[in-house]
Amino acid sequence: MLLILSVPQPGLLLCSHVDQLSPSLPSPVLTSEEAEATQKSCSQVTDRLTGQRTRRDCGPRGLTSVGAMTPARLFSARLRTVFEDVGHWALSTWAGLKPSRRLPQQASPRLLSVGHADHAKHQELPGKKPLSEKKLKRYFVDCRKVLVCGGNGGAGASCFHSEPRKEFGGPDGGDGGNGGHVILRVDQQVKSLSSVLSRYQGFSGEDGGSKNCFGRSGAVLYVQVPVGTLVKEGGRVVADLSCVGDEYIAARGGAGGKGNRFFLANDNRAPVTCTPGQPGQQRVLHLELKTVAHAGMVGFPNAGKSSLLRAISNARPAVASYPFTTLKPHVGIVHYEGHQQIAVADIPGIIRGAHQNRGLGSAFLRHIERCRFLLFVVDLSQREPWTQVDDLKYELEMYEEGLSERPHAIIANKIDLPEARANLSQLRDHLGREVIALSALTGENLEQLLLYLKVLHDAYVEAELGQGRQPLRW
C-alpha cells in the first residue's frame, strides 16, 4: 500500500510503501472490506496531522492521497507521532489478517525515510602562517625604489547661512582639511627593506562643510625603515637615517581649499568663490640600507667570517663544509659586563676588483661604510696569507678614500689546520704588527679577540665623546 503526504513546502514529498514500515513484516493482500477499514484508518491519521477535515480520494487499489495544506511547523513537530501511528496501524492490520492471506516474509532493504540532505561541513581555510626567523633572513633587501604620494587636500565649501528671520546670513562655507604627510621613521626592530612597499599614498583631507565647519586633515602615514637607511632622489642624498627615532618627510600633503567664508570682504559681502584642495607631493625615492654596526668583518670568501660570528655571538648565519659565500650581511651582538653590547657585522665576501662593481662588489662594500672599526679575517691555511690583507685594504681604499685607515685588527683564522701554523710567523713578519691567531671551529684563542674588540670599542666611545657626539648604542 502506498502512502503519499503532500505539504506546502516546495519539493517536500514523502512517499513510501507501508510494507516497508518494518523490515520483518510482509505486505498484506486486502479485500474490499479490509480496504474500507484501511481507508478509515488513513482518514484518522491525516485528520490528526492536519487538525481539520480534508478531502480524500481513494484509488482502486487502496491508494490514499492527502491534499490538505499542512503548516510546515505542525508537520515537523508531529512528524514522529504520525509515523508511529502509521506503524501501529500496520501492525494491527497485519494481526487482523487470516493466516491464508499472509504472504511470505520478505526483508525490506531499507526503512521508511522522511528526507535526508547532506550538508558539507564548513572547512575554514588555513590562515597564512607567519614566516620563521630562518625564512625571514632569506628575504633580506637592502635597496628599494619607492613612489611616495602625499594626501590630497579637501575642497572648500561654498554655502550661505540659512536661519529663520535672518535674511542676510552671509557666507559660512568652511575650508577643506590638509592632506596627510608620508614620513619615513627609523625602527630598530626592522632589519631590512623587505617590508617597504613600492608605492605609498597619504590620506586625503575631508571637504569643508556649512556653518563654517572645516574638513578633517588627513592622518600622517609612517613608513618603518631600518637603522642606516640612506634616502636618495635623483642620485643625490637627501636624508641619512642612522639613529633610532630619526624621521624624514618623504612627501608632504596638499593644502586644503578655502571656503567662501574666507573670501568675505568689505567690498564683497556675498562671495561664492571657493577653491579646491591641492594635490599631494609626489616623489620617487631610492632607499639604500647600509648596515650599522660597531665592527665589520672583512675578508675574502670562505675565510671563516660566518663561523667566527657564530662563535662570538648568538647570530646564526649559514655555514657548511663546502665552499660558498654569504649573500647578505648578518649582525651579531657580543655581550660584556655592565650590560655593554658591541655589534659585529659579517660583511659578505669581497673579491678582487670589487671596487669596480665586479660581482656584487658595490652591494657589499657599502655596508662597510657604517662600521666604526674593522676586523680583517685572513685564511691562514692559504699560501702567502699576507697578500689577502693587502688586497682587502686596496679594495677598500679604491672604493672610499680613508676607509682602509680606520682602526682595525688582523685575525688569522683556521689555526687548527697543520699548514696554518707554519704560515703564522711569516704573516707576522710581513705585516710587522700583532696578529690574533684563532680557530672559529674549535674556539681556540677567542678570548684574545674579545678582549681586543673591547679595546677598540672603548677607544671609539672616547673619540666620539671627545668630539661632542653620542656613540652608537645597539
ROKE-301219 format. One record per residue (C-alpha): residue in three letters; x, y, z. Coordinates in nm, 2 decimals, m for minus. Each point is the difference from the previous one (the first is absolute). Layout:
! residues N
- ALA;X;Y;Z
...
//
This chain:
! residues 474
- MET;0.00;0.00;0.00
- LEU;0.14;0.34;m0.10
- LEU;m0.04;0.31;0.23
- ILE;0.06;0.34;m0.15
- LEU;0.02;0.31;0.23
- SER;m0.01;0.35;m0.17
- VAL;0.11;0.31;0.20
- PRO;0.03;0.36;m0.11
- GLN;0.38;0.00;0.02
- PRO;0.13;m0.01;m0.36
- GLY;0.18;m0.31;m0.10
- LEU;m0.10;m0.20;0.31
- LEU;m0.20;m0.31;m0.09
- LEU;0.01;m0.30;0.23
- CYS;m0.07;m0.32;m0.17
- SER;0.05;m0.35;0.13
- HIS;m0.16;m0.34;0.00
- VAL;m0.17;m0.10;0.31
- ASP;0.14;m0.34;m0.03
- GLN;0.35;0.16;0.07
- LEU;m0.10;0.12;0.34
- SER;0.16;m0.30;0.15
- PRO;0.25;m0.22;m0.17
- SER;m0.14;m0.31;0.16
- LEU;m0.36;0.04;m0.11
- PRO;m0.13;m0.12;m0.34
- SER;m0.24;0.20;m0.23
- PRO;m0.37;m0.09;0.07
- VAL;m0.26;m0.08;m0.27
- LEU;m0.32;0.19;0.08
- THR;m0.36;m0.07;m0.09
- SER;m0.27;0.27;m0.07
- GLU;m0.11;0.00;0.37
- GLU;0.36;0.02;0.12
- ALA;0.07;0.28;m0.25
- GLU;m0.29;0.20;0.15
- ALA;0.15;m0.05;0.35
- THR;0.33;0.10;m0.13
- GLN;m0.15;0.32;m0.16
- LYS;m0.17;0.09;0.33
- SER;0.33;m0.05;0.20
- CYS;0.19;0.22;m0.25
- SER;m0.27;0.27;0.04
- GLN;0.05;0.00;0.38
- VAL;0.38;0.03;m0.05
- THR;m0.02;0.29;m0.24
- ASP;m0.27;0.18;0.20
- ARG;0.23;m0.01;0.30
- LEU;0.28;0.13;m0.22
- THR;m0.19;0.30;m0.14
- GLY;m0.24;0.07;0.28
- GLN;m0.29;0.04;m0.24
- ARG;m0.21;m0.20;m0.23
- THR;0.15;m0.04;m0.34
- ARG;m0.11;m0.13;m0.34
- ARG;0.11;m0.35;m0.06
- ASP;0.00;m0.21;m0.32
- CYS;0.04;m0.37;0.03
- GLY;0.14;m0.18;m0.31
- PRO;m0.09;m0.34;m0.13
- ARG;0.29;m0.18;0.19
- GLY;m0.03;0.17;0.33
- LEU;0.21;0.31;m0.11
- THR;m0.07;0.29;0.23
- SER;0.11;0.35;m0.07
- VAL;m0.01;0.29;0.25
- GLY;m0.04;0.35;m0.16
- ALA;m0.02;0.20;0.32
- MET;0.21;0.31;0.03
- THR;0.19;m0.08;0.32
- PRO;0.21;0.26;0.18
- ALA;0.37;m0.07;m0.02
- ARG;0.07;0.03;0.37
- LEU;m0.30;m0.22;0.09
- PHE;0.13;m0.26;m0.24
- SER;0.35;0.00;0.14
- ALA;m0.13;0.00;0.36
- ARG;m0.23;m0.30;m0.04
- LEU;0.19;m0.19;m0.26
- ARG;0.13;m0.26;0.25
- THR;m0.34;m0.05;0.15
- VAL;m0.17;m0.05;m0.34
- PHE;0.24;m0.26;m0.12
- GLU;m0.03;m0.19;0.33
- ASP;m0.38;m0.01;m0.05
- VAL;0.05;m0.12;m0.35
- GLY;0.22;m0.28;0.13
- HIS;m0.25;m0.10;0.27
- TRP;m0.27;0.00;m0.27
- ALA;0.20;m0.23;m0.22
- LEU;0.07;m0.24;0.29
- SER;m0.37;m0.01;0.09
- THR;m0.09;m0.07;m0.36
- TRP;0.25;m0.28;m0.03
- ALA;m0.13;m0.16;0.32
- GLY;m0.36;0.01;m0.12
- LEU;0.07;m0.19;m0.33
- LYS;m0.07;m0.36;m0.03
- PRO;0.31;m0.23;m0.03
- SER;m0.10;m0.10;m0.35
- ARG;0.02;0.36;m0.12
- ARG;0.35;0.06;0.14
- LEU;0.28;0.00;m0.25
- PRO;0.34;m0.14;0.08
- GLN;0.22;0.24;0.20
- GLN;0.25;0.21;m0.21
- ALA;0.26;0.21;0.15
- SER;m0.01;0.36;m0.12
- PRO;0.33;0.14;m0.11
- ARG;m0.07;0.34;0.18
- LEU;m0.23;0.16;0.25
- LEU;m0.24;0.28;m0.05
- SER;0.20;0.32;m0.04
- VAL;m0.16;0.35;0.02
- GLY;0.28;0.19;m0.17
- HIS;0.37;0.04;0.02
- ALA;0.23;0.28;m0.12
- ASP;0.38;m0.02;0.01
- HIS;0.16;0.32;0.11
- ALA;0.37;0.04;m0.06
- LYS;0.18;0.11;0.30
- HIS;0.14;0.35;m0.01
- GLN;0.37;m0.03;m0.01
- GLU;0.18;0.32;0.09
- LEU;0.29;0.09;m0.22
- PRO;0.32;m0.03;0.19
- GLY;0.15;0.34;0.08
- LYS;0.33;0.11;m0.14
- LYS;0.27;m0.11;0.24
- PRO;0.25;0.26;0.11
- LEU;0.34;m0.04;m0.14
- SER;0.26;m0.15;0.22
- GLU;0.32;0.18;0.09
- LYS;0.20;m0.21;m0.24
- LYS;m0.23;0.07;m0.29
- LEU;m0.01;0.37;0.08
- LYS;0.38;0.02;m0.04
- ARG;m0.04;m0.12;m0.36
- TYR;m0.20;0.31;m0.09
- PHE;0.27;0.25;0.09
- VAL;m0.04;0.31;m0.22
- ASP;0.25;0.29;0.02
- CYS;m0.12;0.21;m0.30
- ARG;m0.35;0.11;m0.09
- LYS;m0.16;0.25;m0.24
- VAL;m0.31;0.16;0.15
- LEU;m0.27;0.24;m0.14
- VAL;m0.14;0.21;0.28
- CYS;m0.31;0.22;m0.04
- GLY;m0.12;0.24;0.26
- GLY;m0.37;0.02;0.07
- ASN;m0.22;0.24;m0.19
- GLY;m0.15;0.30;0.17
- GLY;m0.38;0.02;0.04
- ALA;m0.21;0.25;m0.20
- GLY;m0.15;0.31;0.15
- ALA;m0.37;0.04;0.03
- SER;m0.22;0.28;m0.15
- CYS;m0.32;0.05;0.19
- PHE;m0.19;0.27;0.19
- HIS;m0.15;0.01;0.35
- SER;m0.37;m0.09;0.00
- GLU;m0.20;0.09;0.31
- PRO;m0.36;0.11;0.06
- ARG;m0.05;0.38;0.01
- LYS;0.36;0.05;m0.10
- GLU;m0.01;0.09;m0.37
- PHE;0.37;0.09;m0.05
- GLY;0.18;m0.27;0.20
- GLY;0.32;0.04;m0.20
- PRO;0.24;m0.27;m0.13
- ASP;0.09;m0.28;0.23
- GLY;0.19;m0.25;m0.22
- GLY;0.29;m0.16;0.19
- ASP;0.35;m0.08;m0.12
- GLY;0.11;m0.35;m0.10
- GLY;0.24;m0.21;0.20
- ASN;0.36;m0.04;m0.08
- GLY;0.14;m0.32;m0.15
- GLY;0.21;m0.23;0.21
- HIS;0.37;m0.03;m0.03
- VAL;0.20;m0.31;m0.07
- ILE;0.29;m0.03;0.25
- LEU;0.28;m0.25;0.02
- ARG;0.08;m0.10;0.36
- VAL;0.28;m0.21;0.13
- ASP;m0.10;m0.31;0.19
- GLN;0.26;m0.21;0.17
- GLN;m0.21;m0.31;m0.04
- VAL;0.01;0.02;m0.38
- LYS;0.31;m0.16;m0.14
- SER;m0.04;0.03;m0.38
- LEU;m0.20;0.19;m0.26
- SER;m0.21;m0.31;m0.09
- SER;m0.30;0.14;0.17
- VAL;0.01;0.33;m0.19
- LEU;m0.26;0.01;m0.28
- SER;0.07;0.15;m0.34
- ARG;m0.28;0.26;0.03
- TYR;m0.15;0.20;0.29
- GLN;m0.30;0.23;m0.02
- GLY;m0.07;0.24;0.28
- PHE;m0.34;0.06;0.15
- SER;m0.21;0.28;m0.16
- GLY;m0.17;0.27;0.19
- GLU;m0.37;0.04;0.03
- ASP;m0.20;0.27;m0.18
- GLY;m0.13;0.30;0.19
- GLY;m0.36;0.03;0.10
- SER;m0.27;0.25;0.08
- LYS;m0.02;0.20;0.33
- ASN;0.37;0.08;m0.03
- CYS;0.10;m0.37;0.05
- PHE;0.35;m0.08;m0.10
- GLY;0.09;m0.34;m0.15
- ARG;0.21;m0.24;0.20
- SER;0.36;m0.02;m0.10
- GLY;0.14;m0.33;m0.13
- ALA;0.20;m0.22;0.25
- VAL;0.37;m0.03;m0.03
- LEU;0.12;m0.32;m0.17
- TYR;0.32;m0.14;0.16
- VAL;0.23;m0.24;m0.19
- GLN;0.23;m0.20;0.23
- VAL;0.35;m0.04;m0.13
- PRO;0.31;m0.16;0.16
- VAL;0.29;0.19;0.16
- GLY;0.25;0.11;m0.26
- THR;m0.24;0.08;m0.28
- LEU;0.13;0.24;m0.26
- VAL;m0.26;0.20;m0.20
- LYS;0.10;0.11;m0.35
- GLU;m0.19;0.20;m0.26
- GLY;0.15;0.03;m0.35
- GLY;0.33;m0.12;0.12
- ARG;0.02;0.26;0.28
- VAL;m0.01;m0.10;0.36
- VAL;m0.29;0.18;0.17
- ALA;m0.01;m0.17;0.34
- ASP;0.22;m0.23;0.21
- LEU;m0.20;m0.19;0.26
- SER;0.27;m0.15;0.21
- CYS;m0.15;0.04;0.35
- VAL;m0.30;m0.15;0.17
- GLY;m0.30;0.23;m0.02
- ASP;0.12;0.21;m0.30
- GLU;m0.28;0.11;m0.22
- TYR;m0.01;0.15;m0.35
- ILE;m0.30;0.15;m0.18
- ALA;0.00;m0.19;m0.33
- ALA;m0.31;0.16;m0.15
- ARG;m0.20;0.30;0.13
- GLY;m0.37;0.00;m0.01
- GLY;m0.19;0.26;m0.21
- ALA;m0.15;0.31;0.16
- GLY;m0.38;0.01;0.05
- GLY;m0.22;0.22;m0.21
- LYS;m0.16;0.32;0.12
- GLY;m0.37;0.04;0.06
- ASN;m0.20;0.31;m0.11
- ARG;0.02;0.13;0.36
- PHE;0.37;0.05;m0.05
- PHE;m0.07;0.25;m0.29
- LEU;m0.24;0.22;0.20
- ALA;0.11;0.36;m0.02
- ASN;m0.15;0.35;0.03
- ASP;m0.03;0.04;m0.38
- ASN;m0.14;m0.36;m0.04
- ARG;m0.26;m0.09;0.26
- ALA;m0.13;m0.31;m0.18
- PRO;0.29;m0.18;m0.15
- VAL;m0.07;m0.33;m0.18
- THR;0.35;m0.08;m0.07
- CYS;0.16;m0.32;0.14
- THR;0.33;m0.17;m0.09
- PRO;0.07;m0.37;m0.03
- GLY;0.26;m0.19;0.20
- GLN;0.36;m0.02;m0.12
- PRO;0.14;m0.34;m0.11
- GLY;0.26;m0.16;0.22
- GLN;0.36;m0.01;m0.08
- GLN;0.13;m0.29;m0.21
- ARG;0.36;m0.12;0.01
- VAL;0.20;m0.30;m0.12
- LEU;0.25;m0.09;0.27
- HIS;0.28;m0.26;0.01
- LEU;0.05;m0.16;0.34
- GLU;0.34;m0.17;0.07
- LEU;0.08;m0.18;0.32
- LYS;0.35;0.02;0.14
- THR;0.05;m0.23;0.29
- VAL;0.08;0.19;0.32
- ALA;0.23;m0.18;0.24
- HIS;0.30;0.07;0.21
- ALA;0.23;m0.25;m0.16
- GLY;m0.01;m0.15;m0.35
- MET;0.17;m0.32;m0.10
- VAL;0.17;0.03;m0.34
- GLY;0.15;m0.29;m0.19
- PHE;0.00;m0.21;m0.32
- PRO;m0.26;m0.27;m0.04
- ASN;0.05;m0.32;0.21
- ALA;0.22;0.18;0.25
- GLY;m0.22;m0.11;0.29
- LYS;m0.18;0.33;0.08
- SER;m0.34;m0.16;0.05
- SER;0.15;m0.28;0.22
- LEU;0.18;0.26;0.21
- LEU;m0.32;0.21;0.04
- ARG;m0.18;m0.32;0.12
- ALA;0.28;m0.06;0.25
- ILE;m0.01;0.34;0.17
- SER;m0.37;0.09;m0.02
- ASN;m0.35;m0.16;m0.02
- ALA;m0.03;0.08;m0.37
- ARG;m0.05;m0.30;m0.23
- PRO;0.12;0.07;m0.35
- ALA;0.01;m0.30;m0.23
- VAL;0.32;m0.21;0.01
- ALA;0.09;m0.33;m0.17
- SER;0.29;m0.23;m0.07
- TYR;0.02;0.10;m0.37
- PRO;0.12;0.34;m0.14
- PHE;m0.27;0.26;m0.05
- THR;m0.04;0.37;0.09
- THR;m0.26;0.19;0.20
- LEU;m0.23;0.21;m0.21
- LYS;m0.13;0.25;0.26
- PRO;0.15;0.15;0.31
- HIS;m0.07;m0.13;0.35
- VAL;0.03;0.19;0.33
- GLY;0.09;m0.18;0.32
- ILE;0.01;0.15;0.35
- VAL;0.29;m0.06;0.23
- HIS;m0.09;0.05;0.37
- TYR;0.24;0.13;0.26
- GLU;m0.03;0.08;0.37
- GLY;m0.21;0.30;0.10
- HIS;m0.26;m0.08;m0.27
- GLN;0.24;0.13;m0.26
- GLN;m0.07;m0.12;m0.36
- ILE;0.22;0.01;m0.31
- ALA;m0.15;m0.06;m0.34
- VAL;0.21;m0.20;m0.24
- ALA;m0.11;m0.02;m0.37
- ASP;0.09;m0.29;m0.23
- ILE;0.06;0.17;m0.34
- PRO;m0.04;m0.23;m0.30
- GLY;0.32;m0.11;m0.16
- ILE;0.19;0.25;m0.21
- ILE;0.19;m0.10;m0.32
- ARG;0.27;0.17;m0.19
- GLY;m0.14;0.28;m0.21
- ALA;m0.29;0.06;0.23
- HIS;0.05;0.38;m0.01
- GLN;m0.08;m0.02;m0.38
- ASN;m0.33;m0.17;0.09
- ARG;0.13;m0.34;m0.11
- GLY;m0.24;m0.26;0.13
- LEU;m0.20;0.16;0.27
- GLY;0.28;0.23;0.11
- SER;m0.19;0.33;0.05
- ALA;m0.29;m0.18;0.17
- PHE;0.24;m0.15;0.26
- LEU;0.24;0.29;0.04
- ARG;m0.27;0.25;0.10
- HIS;m0.07;m0.19;0.31
- ILE;0.36;0.07;0.13
- GLU;m0.05;0.38;m0.01
- ARG;m0.20;0.00;0.32
- CYS;0.24;m0.22;0.20
- ARG;0.21;0.19;0.26
- PHE;0.29;m0.24;m0.01
- LEU;0.09;m0.30;m0.21
- LEU;0.11;m0.36;0.06
- PHE;0.20;m0.14;m0.30
- VAL;m0.05;m0.38;0.00
- VAL;0.27;m0.19;m0.17
- ASP;0.00;m0.37;m0.10
- LEU;0.33;m0.12;0.15
- SER;0.00;m0.33;m0.19
- GLN;0.05;0.18;m0.34
- ARG;0.33;0.06;m0.15
- GLU;0.14;0.35;0.07
- PRO;m0.28;0.11;0.22
- TRP;0.14;0.36;0.03
- THR;m0.10;0.07;m0.35
- GLN;m0.37;m0.03;0.11
- VAL;0.05;0.29;0.24
- ASP;0.16;0.22;m0.27
- ASP;m0.28;m0.08;m0.25
- LEU;m0.27;0.07;0.24
- LYS;0.14;0.34;0.10
- TYR;0.05;0.08;m0.37
- GLU;m0.37;m0.07;m0.08
- LEU;m0.12;0.21;0.30
- GLU;0.23;0.29;m0.09
- MET;m0.11;0.00;m0.36
- TYR;m0.37;m0.01;0.10
- GLU;0.03;0.29;0.25
- GLU;0.31;0.19;0.09
- GLY;0.10;m0.05;0.36
- LEU;m0.22;m0.30;0.06
- SER;0.30;m0.23;0.04
- GLU;0.16;0.23;0.26
- ARG;m0.27;m0.05;0.26
- PRO;0.10;m0.18;0.32
- HIS;0.02;m0.37;m0.08
- ALA;0.13;m0.33;0.12
- ILE;0.16;m0.29;m0.20
- ILE;m0.16;m0.34;0.08
- ALA;0.17;m0.32;m0.13
- ASN;m0.27;m0.27;m0.01
- LYS;0.02;m0.38;m0.03
- ILE;0.31;m0.04;0.23
- ASP;m0.12;m0.35;0.07
- LEU;0.12;m0.12;m0.35
- PRO;0.36;m0.13;m0.01
- GLU;0.11;0.22;m0.30
- ALA;m0.14;0.31;0.17
- ARG;0.25;0.01;0.29
- ALA;0.29;0.00;m0.24
- ASN;m0.13;0.32;m0.16
- LEU;m0.06;0.19;0.32
- SER;0.35;0.11;0.06
- GLN;0.04;0.11;m0.37
- LEU;m0.32;0.20;0.03
- ARG;0.12;0.19;0.30
- ASP;0.34;0.07;m0.16
- HIS;m0.16;0.15;m0.31
- LEU;m0.26;0.21;0.18
- GLY;0.22;0.11;0.28
- ARG;m0.28;0.02;0.25
- GLU;m0.19;m0.22;0.24
- VAL;m0.22;m0.27;m0.15
- ILE;m0.28;m0.18;0.19
- ALA;0.03;m0.37;m0.09
- LEU;m0.31;m0.20;0.08
- SER;m0.24;m0.28;m0.11
- ALA;m0.36;0.07;m0.04
- LEU;m0.07;m0.37;m0.02
- THR;0.16;m0.11;0.32
- GLY;m0.02;0.33;0.19
- GLU;0.37;0.03;0.05
- ASN;0.13;0.34;0.11
- LEU;m0.35;0.17;m0.03
- GLU;0.06;0.18;0.33
- GLN;0.28;0.21;m0.15
- LEU;m0.23;0.11;m0.28
- LEU;m0.28;0.10;0.25
- LEU;0.25;0.20;0.21
- TYR;0.14;0.19;m0.29
- LEU;m0.35;0.06;m0.13
- LYS;m0.08;0.17;0.33
- VAL;0.31;0.22;m0.03
- LEU;m0.10;0.12;m0.35
- HIS;m0.35;0.08;0.12
- ASP;0.12;0.20;0.30
- ALA;0.23;0.20;m0.22
- TYR;m0.29;0.07;m0.23
- VAL;m0.23;0.11;0.28
- GLU;0.27;0.23;0.14
- ALA;0.06;0.16;m0.34
- GLU;m0.38;0.07;m0.06
- LEU;m0.04;0.15;0.34
- GLY;0.30;0.22;m0.05
- GLN;m0.16;0.14;m0.31
- GLY;m0.33;0.07;0.17
- ARG;m0.19;m0.28;m0.17
- GLN;m0.19;m0.29;0.14
- PRO;0.15;m0.34;m0.08
- LEU;m0.20;m0.27;m0.16
- ARG;m0.20;m0.21;0.24
- TRP;m0.15;m0.33;m0.12
//
